[in-house]
Amino acid sequence: MPKHYPLPRRFNAALSEAAYDRLRALNEKWSLSNNYLLTVLLENLDSLADAEKLDAAFAEFVETYGAPNGGMTARSG
């Protein structure tokens, strides 16, 4: 029997239609919830994405849409 992977942190996330379409496609292939899919992607981001291409994608996004005020704060503890 597989072990249950605990996901103690919860947050709301808004996604573009294109991002949500990709998430649904991954869900269809792997039968994992959105929370698990995003966890796998983010925990393995360094091994999945080229750092320079990722930085370029973020820079392009910020140039196009700007960065939101505030952003995330560092977790204390």
C-alpha positions as protocol buffer text, in pm:
chain_id: "A"
residue {
  index: 1
  type: MET
  ca { x: 0 y: 0 z: 0 }
}
residue {
  index: 2
  type: PRO
  ca { x: 145 y: 342 z: -95 }
}
residue {
  index: 3
  type: LYS
  ca { x: 231 y: 590 z: 176 }
}
residue {
  index: 4
  type: HIS
  ca { x: 28 y: 911 z: 207 }
}
residue {
  index: 5
  type: TYR
  ca { x: 234 y: 1222 z: 134 }
}
residue {
  index: 6
  type: PRO
  ca { x: 132 y: 1495 z: 382 }
}
residue {
  index: 7
  type: LEU
  ca { x: 70 y: 1847 z: 250 }
}
residue {
  index: 8
  type: PRO
  ca { x: 45 y: 2066 z: 562 }
}
residue {
  index: 9
  type: ARG
  ca { x: 69 y: 2409 z: 390 }
}
residue {
  index: 10
  type: ARG
  ca { x: -235 y: 2543 z: 210 }
}
residue {
  index: 11
  type: PHE
  ca { x: -267 y: 2848 z: -11 }
}
residue {
  index: 12
  type: ASN
  ca { x: -493 y: 2975 z: -286 }
}
residue {
  index: 13
  type: ALA
  ca { x: -335 y: 3012 z: -627 }
}
residue {
  index: 14
  type: ALA
  ca { x: -476 y: 3179 z: -934 }
}
residue {
  index: 15
  type: LEU
  ca { x: -362 y: 3033 z: -1266 }
}
residue {
  index: 16
  type: SER
  ca { x: -379 y: 3149 z: -1624 }
}
residue {
  index: 17
  type: GLU
  ca { x: -591 y: 2937 z: -1857 }
}
residue {
  index: 18
  type: ALA
  ca { x: -275 y: 2801 z: -2023 }
}
residue {
  index: 19
  type: ALA
  ca { x: -123 y: 2704 z: -1686 }
}
residue {
  index: 20
  type: TYR
  ca { x: -446 y: 2540 z: -1572 }
}
residue {
  index: 21
  type: ASP
  ca { x: -471 y: 2348 z: -1902 }
}
residue {
  index: 22
  type: ARG
  ca { x: -120 y: 2210 z: -1841 }
}
residue {
  index: 23
  type: LEU
  ca { x: -213 y: 2119 z: -1483 }
}
residue {
  index: 24
  type: ARG
  ca { x: -528 y: 1937 z: -1604 }
}
residue {
  index: 25
  type: ALA
  ca { x: -322 y: 1748 z: -1865 }
}
residue {
  index: 26
  type: LEU
  ca { x: -77 y: 1636 z: -1596 }
}
residue {
  index: 27
  type: ASN
  ca { x: -370 y: 1534 z: -1375 }
}
residue {
  index: 28
  type: GLU
  ca { x: -518 y: 1328 z: -1658 }
}
residue {
  index: 29
  type: LYS
  ca { x: -185 y: 1150 z: -1714 }
}
residue {
  index: 30
  type: TRP
  ca { x: -82 y: 1092 z: -1352 }
}
residue {
  index: 31
  type: SER
  ca { x: -415 y: 1104 z: -1160 }
}
residue {
  index: 32
  type: LEU
  ca { x: -267 y: 1334 z: -895 }
}
residue {
  index: 33
  type: SER
  ca { x: -443 y: 1632 z: -741 }
}
residue {
  index: 34
  type: ASN
  ca { x: -335 y: 1985 z: -829 }
}
residue {
  index: 35
  type: ASN
  ca { x: -166 y: 2012 z: -487 }
}
residue {
  index: 36
  type: TYR
  ca { x: 48 y: 1704 z: -547 }
}
residue {
  index: 37
  type: LEU
  ca { x: 133 y: 1803 z: -905 }
}
residue {
  index: 38
  type: LEU
  ca { x: 248 y: 2149 z: -797 }
}
residue {
  index: 39
  type: THR
  ca { x: 443 y: 1999 z: -506 }
}
residue {
  index: 40
  type: VAL
  ca { x: 630 y: 1760 z: -737 }
}
residue {
  index: 41
  type: LEU
  ca { x: 705 y: 2038 z: -986 }
}
residue {
  index: 42
  type: LEU
  ca { x: 826 y: 2289 z: -728 }
}
residue {
  index: 43
  type: GLU
  ca { x: 1026 y: 2042 z: -518 }
}
residue {
  index: 44
  type: ASN
  ca { x: 1206 y: 1922 z: -833 }
}
residue {
  index: 45
  type: LEU
  ca { x: 1229 y: 2253 z: -1017 }
}
residue {
  index: 46
  type: ASP
  ca { x: 1611 y: 2268 z: -1011 }
}
residue {
  index: 47
  type: SER
  ca { x: 1641 y: 1930 z: -1181 }
}
residue {
  index: 48
  type: LEU
  ca { x: 1353 y: 1994 z: -1425 }
}
residue {
  index: 49
  type: ALA
  ca { x: 1427 y: 2344 z: -1550 }
}
residue {
  index: 50
  type: ASP
  ca { x: 1734 y: 2515 z: -1690 }
}
residue {
  index: 51
  type: ALA
  ca { x: 1817 y: 2793 z: -1441 }
}
residue {
  index: 52
  type: GLU
  ca { x: 1895 y: 3052 z: -1710 }
}
residue {
  index: 53
  type: LYS
  ca { x: 1575 y: 2978 z: -1903 }
}
residue {
  index: 54
  type: LEU
  ca { x: 1373 y: 2996 z: -1582 }
}
residue {
  index: 55
  type: ASP
  ca { x: 1529 y: 3330 z: -1490 }
}
residue {
  index: 56
  type: ALA
  ca { x: 1457 y: 3457 z: -1843 }
}
residue {
  index: 57
  type: ALA
  ca { x: 1093 y: 3347 z: -1816 }
}
residue {
  index: 58
  type: PHE
  ca { x: 1050 y: 3530 z: -1483 }
}
residue {
  index: 59
  type: ALA
  ca { x: 1226 y: 3840 z: -1617 }
}
residue {
  index: 60
  type: GLU
  ca { x: 1003 y: 3842 z: -1926 }
}
residue {
  index: 61
  type: PHE
  ca { x: 692 y: 3806 z: -1709 }
}
residue {
  index: 62
  type: VAL
  ca { x: 798 y: 4093 z: -1481 }
}
residue {
  index: 63
  type: GLU
  ca { x: 883 y: 4309 z: -1782 }
}
residue {
  index: 64
  type: THR
  ca { x: 542 y: 4240 z: -1938 }
}
residue {
  index: 65
  type: TYR
  ca { x: 317 y: 4246 z: -1631 }
}
residue {
  index: 66
  type: GLY
  ca { x: 526 y: 4399 z: -1355 }
}
residue {
  index: 67
  type: ALA
  ca { x: 581 y: 4251 z: -1013 }
}
residue {
  index: 68
  type: PRO
  ca { x: 293 y: 4263 z: -766 }
}
residue {
  index: 69
  type: ASN
  ca { x: 332 y: 4483 z: -459 }
}
residue {
  index: 70
  type: GLY
  ca { x: 439 y: 4306 z: -145 }
}
residue {
  index: 71
  type: GLY
  ca { x: 525 y: 3961 z: -271 }
}
residue {
  index: 72
  type: MET
  ca { x: 577 y: 3668 z: -40 }
}
residue {
  index: 73
  type: THR
  ca { x: 749 y: 3722 z: 290 }
}
residue {
  index: 74
  type: ALA
  ca { x: 1012 y: 3490 z: 431 }
}
residue {
  index: 75
  type: ARG
  ca { x: 882 y: 3218 z: 654 }
}
residue {
  index: 76
  type: SER
  ca { x: 981 y: 3269 z: 1016 }
}
residue {
  index: 77
  type: GLY
  ca { x: 1092 y: 2993 z: 1245 }
}
